[in-house]
Amino acid sequence: MSKPEDLFHALAETMPGVKASSMFGKPCLKSGTKAFACFFEGEMAFKLEGSAHADALSTPGARLFDPSRKGRPMKQWVQIPATHSALWEHFAALACRQLSE
């Protein structure tokens, strides 16, 4: 199985128009100037809305993304654990697509 970091980099390399960048000092994926995914503590967080957000949050172990760890989660962002890294590509594609809607 690939390491979580390798999966993050693979997404940056294979998604058209996407580049690896930085957000909060953490690696992220951007389309243009907008971040839609962030690699954090070996997991991925995705900026999602509507049913995609609900689907992501229903993934076992998923939670709202709270990079400050101060109980102030970013409500549009869902953090998906590495145990479900097979879903990262799916949620990355949804999050990227939602940027242009």
Secondary structure, 3 states (H helix, E strand, C coil): CCCHHHHHHHHHHHCCCEEEEEECCEEEEEECCEEEEEEECCEEEEECCHHHHHHHHCCCCCEEECCCCCCCCEEEEEEECHHHHHHHHHHHHHHHHHHCC
